[in-house]
Amino acid sequence: MNSILWSLRRELWEHRWLWSVPLIAGAIAIAVFTSVVITQLVTGGANIELRISSVFDLASRILLITGTLVAFVYCAESLHGERRDRAILFWKTWPVGDVTAVGAKAIVPLIIVPAVTLALLIAADVIVRLVVIGKGIEVRAPMVNPLAATLEVIAAALWIAPVYAWIMLVSAWARRAVLLLAFIPMVLLAFVEIMLGRNAPIGHALFYRGVGRHWPMKTALDSIAGGAMIRTPAPELLRSLPLWGGVVVAALLLAVVVRLRRRMMVHG
């Protein structure tokens, strides 16, 4: 446990932007959201409750997508950076095994970044409640409930886990342009499907496995009116076979990452 904690401290020390970037983006999103809500309350008009709900829905999507993108960048840097700056030679001297090191790196996108995102979602929830208090307005966006936000963050992290693991695998193997090499096969597959006259079902599925879960497929007003932020609500997703199948795939990919890191340790 001490080895895991020290490894996590190392990751957070080396990648301080893991919390600073989401906080900055979150602060901007929340500030804009608050100003828009106050403007809506001052101007009034029809459907004000629906409009405020749609603004909160959009703000929560921005926070969730930002967290996912930050995790993507970290996964790309997690092992590639060790080899690029030869830090792997220094970490050879530490009594930390490859399983522990890779496990700590996997915890960052699966737990640390989602925890920061959840904190921002709850902060936005508190702010919107304070702004509309006493106005007789009920915000009906899915993420306005802290429990729903918590379940969504957990479900999203597990849902995207195989993508995180895949990027980490490419990070351990590629010498440059990690994110490009990780996503090019997915983009090419989608193009091939379109060229063959298909509707790119595999490409859409891969996109939905990443940021697509929180991407606004419909207008914000339609999303709120439909009562759902995403196609599959978090409680249902957490009970689904595709999610846990993806977790198994992620575990297998991380096992390969451990072997690749071990080779890096041997060959420098």
Phi, psi and omega in degrees: 000318178299322179296319178297314181298317179293323178294322177295317178300322178297314181298317181290328178289319181283335183234068182296336180292349180301326178254332182289318181296310177300323180294318179295312179298319179294319179297319179295313181298317181292321179296315179296316179301315181296316180296321179294318180296316179298319177298318179297320181292325181288315183284330179069214180104179182284153176057034183295325179296318180292322181292318178294320178298320181292324178294317178294321178301315180295318179297319180293324176297317180300317180296317181292318179292321177301315178300319179295316180295321177298318179295322177301312181297318179298315180301323179292328182269343193303316179250330178299321180296324179299318182282325184296315181261014177064019179294339180301330179292325178289318184289348173298331184280351182272141179280055181236123181286166180295324179297316179295315181297313180292322177300318178296320179295323179290330180295329183300304180286336184271336184231309187295305180298315176300325179295319177296317179298317179297319179300320179292321178297318179293322177299317178297322179296315180297317182296314181296325179292322179292322183291320185264002182300134180078002181263355181070027182249131177252116178280123188251016177293143184303322186274005180286344177269123182303322179295317179296322178296319180297313180297321180294318180296317179295312182297319181295319180298316179291323181296321183270356184310315180296329177291316176302314182295322179297316179295321177296323177296315177296323178298325180282343185253317187284151179263345178197166176050055186297309182297322178298313180292329181288324187260344180303314179302323180292317180294316180298321179298317179297318179296318179298318179298318180293319180296331179277004177083012179267171183268019179054052180297322180291318178299317178295320180296319179294320178296318179294333178288344179252237182289346183299336179299326183252003180286134181289096178287332176239175175293156182301320180296318178296323181297313180293317180299326179283348175079014180216137179277326181227168184295320182242111180302153185304313180302320178291321180296321181294341178262002187272148178293319179303323179296310184287332172296320176295324177297320177297316178299318179299318179297319179294318178296321178293328175297321176293322178299320178300316180295319179294320178294323178298321176295322177298321181294325182285316186265355181071000000 
